[in-house]
Amino acid sequence: MNIRDLEYFQRLALEKSYSKVAAFYHVSQPTITYAIKRLETELNIPLVNRSQAHKNVALTSAGRQFLQHVNTILRELRIAKEEISHLTIKKLPLGLPPIIGNYYFPKLSPQLLKADILPHLIIRREGSENLLRQVKLGRLDVGLIGSLDPIQVESLSAEILTKKKFKIVVAKNHPLAHQKEVAFGKLATEKFLLLSEQYVHHHAFLRLSQQNNLDPQVIYQSDDLDILKGMIKSGMGVGFLAELAINPDDNLVTLDLTDNNQPQFLISLVYRNSSILPPIMDKLLELIRQIVTKDEIKKVQKD
């Protein structure tokens, strides 16, 4: 079975026109017609409805079923080509969401430099959802990704490396600053300053709101963590941040949430099951695991 024939068939299902497919691939229309006939001969079943009553090309039921397999075949072939090419490419793409990257990369970078990995690394800083999508599509080999629930995708391996708490964050002169903990339901009258929807925080906040049957007042959302912290510090409102997003230098007060079944910030090392990873990538994965584990041990010892 010819790969090009499969590509022609996939495009025909999209365009519903032999002439448009021919124009797209810069070939003659008979080339497309013969390709479809070859597939039908090999499968011994019509894939296209050739009734003159249909102005546009329509797939038969067998054609629609075959299209699902063709989509999978061509997608996996593209991913395989990219993975094989990575074996010879010296650049290593690593997906890091901003907050996770800001917290772990300074701890990780000395080890990466020592292992001669740092010069080859390309960091892609995007939201966790976008990075997960890129790993699914094979456009990214590895991502250190945040989520509220375990990542369960058939084609991916996802190792939960650690779980972080979400905190309520206020200025030092805020009325809540003298408390060490608070129930989310007690914050119904507060004005909230939140990270935007591209962050896991937004979904965690919604989940807590639903659990408490609240509709909190959100006065501002931002993609910029530093701007958000500055607004919280000035006393404009209350923040909701994962603990790893907060540094001692921020001069902010954090409160634990006392709610049962509160969401946690899961940090997972995600990569494709079928990935053929070069030794340098295997080393990168191991260093990430070591750094996260070491950080957790330090935290336990400190507590």
Beta strands, then each sheet from edge to edge (+ up, - down):
strand 1: 48-49
strand 2: 58-59
strand 3: 92-95
strand 4: 121-124
strand 5: 142-147
strand 6: 156-164
strand 7: 166-170
strand 8: 181-182
strand 9: 191-195
strand 10: 217-222
strand 11: 238-242
strand 12: 253-257
strand 13: 265-272
sheet 1: 1+ 2-
sheet 2: 4+ 3+ 5+ 13- 6+
sheet 3: 8+ 12+ 7- 11+ 9+ 10+
end
